[in-house]
Amino acid sequence: MKNTKDMLDDYDFSKGKRGKYAKQYAAGTNLIALEPDVAKIYKDAEIINETLRAVAKIAFRKKKHAA
């Protein structure tokens, strides 16, 4: 069944769970899908957040010194 003109007939939602991320979405959480190779390295949200914070500090420091 097509819901919009952009939906393709071959989409299969038979194993989908309705509202799976609704509570997180309502709380303002940003959900990001990791590629499989990245997901093997970063097993949980804590290590991903630590890594992103470290990268952000480095990126911000470089911009600050360049100005």
Beta strands, then each sheet from edge to edge (+ up, - down):
end
